[in-house]
Amino acid sequence: MSWDDSRRSSTEAAHWFLSTVDRVGDRWTAPGLGEWDVRALVGHTSRSFLTVESYLARPAATVEVGSPADYYAATRAIASSPDVAARGRDAGAALGATPAAALHEIAARVLTLVGTCDGTELLTTIAGGMRLADYLPTRTFELVVHGLDLARALGEPLDVPALPAAEALSLVAGLAVTSGQAGALLLAATGRTTGFSVL
């Protein structure tokens, strides 16, 4: 995907997630995902914006992680840490008394920042140095997947826009292939092991 398409995908995912957050209403303490309530789930997802901002402020000297799939492979152990749940709760609390408005402000600021970039910028992630063009798709993926988590928690449609949906599915397919789980994913997606099929 070109940088312009990747940036458009990220923007569409962001606006879709924000529109879902706008439908939370007074359900911030309702169950969200696992041990998170809705506020913590939204707080965790807000880091999809905030990490772009904070990582760009820490330029990397070299590329150590060359693709979105490599990023997820490198952070697999970190993602399962109890610290992730705690950071989600903390991020939710940091959104303050008007969490939806705070999230809109964060998203607007970061989308404007990304709009000034050309994708070649080197940033320092938790996995090591990456180009922004390789890191941004991981943030789109997080917005899509956690947007779906939020929509499901709220009983809202799972209507992800086509471009970010395609980008997220492409990343999932790549991860399945590199982790040796392509067969299991194909069986699941075609209804062999689930009640759901894309066919």
Residue pairs with C-beta under 8 A, 6 or more apart in sequence:
1 9
1 137
1 167
3 118
3 119
3 133
5 163
6 119
6 133
6 136
6 137
6 140
6 167
7 114
7 115
7 119
7 136
8 163
9 137
9 140
9 163
9 164
9 167
10 111
10 114
10 136
10 137
10 139
10 140
10 143
10 164
11 111
12 161
12 163
12 164
13 140
13 143
13 144
13 147
13 160
13 161
13 164
14 49
14 107
14 111
14 143
16 143
16 147
16 159
16 160
16 161
16 164
17 45
17 143
17 146
17 147
17 150
18 103
18 104
18 107
20 147
20 150
20 151
20 154
20 156
21 42
21 99
21 100
21 103
21 150
22 100
23 154
23 156
24 38
24 42
24 99
24 100
24 150
24 154
27 38
27 154
28 37
28 38
28 39
28 42
28 99
29 37
29 38
29 39
30 37
30 38
30 153
30 154
31 37
31 38
31 153
32 38
32 39
32 40
32 41
32 42
32 149
32 150
32 153
33 41
33 146
33 149
33 153
34 85
35 85
36 44
36 85
36 88
36 89
36 92
37 92
38 150
38 153
38 154
39 92
39 93
39 95
39 99
40 85
40 88
40 89
40 91
40 92
41 88
41 92
41 146
41 149
41 150
41 153
42 92
42 95
42 99
42 103
42 150
43 88
43 89
43 90
43 91
43 92
43 93
43 94
43 95
43 99
44 84
44 87
44 88
44 91
44 92
44 146
45 142
45 143
45 146
45 147
45 150
46 91
46 92
46 95
46 103
46 106
47 87
47 88
47 91
47 142
48 139
48 142
48 143
48 146
49 106
49 107
49 109
49 110
49 111
49 139
50 91
50 106
50 110
51 125
51 139
52 110
52 113
52 114
52 123
52 132
52 135
52 136
52 139
53 109
53 110
53 113
55 123
55 124
55 125
55 135
56 113
56 117
56 121
56 123
56 132
58 123
58 124
59 121
59 122
59 123
59 124
60 122
60 123
60 124
60 128
60 129
60 130
61 122
61 129
62 122
62 129
63 122
63 129
63 130
63 131
64 127
64 128
64 129
64 130
65 71
65 74
65 125
65 127
65 128
65 129
65 130
65 134
66 130
66 134
67 134
68 134
68 135
68 137
68 138
68 141
68 171
68 174
69 171
69 174
69 175
69 178
70 127
70 134
71 125
71 127
71 130
71 134
71 135
71 138
72 79
72 138
72 171
72 175
73 175
73 178
73 179
74 127
74 128
75 126
75 127
78 84
78 126
92 99
95 102
95 103
96 102
114 132
114 136
117 132
119 131
119 132
119 133
119 136
120 131
120 132
120 133
121 131
121 132
122 129
122 130
122 131
122 132
123 129
123 130
123 131
123 132
123 135
125 135
137 167
137 171
138 171
140 164
140 167
140 168
141 167
141 168
141 171
143 164
144 160
144 164
144 165
144 167
144 168
145 168
147 160
148 158
148 160
150 156
151 157
151 158
151 159
152 158
160 168
172 185
173 182
173 185
175 181
176 182
176 184
176 185
184 193
187 193
188 194
188 196
189 196
189 197
189 198
190 197
190 198
190 199
191 197
191 199
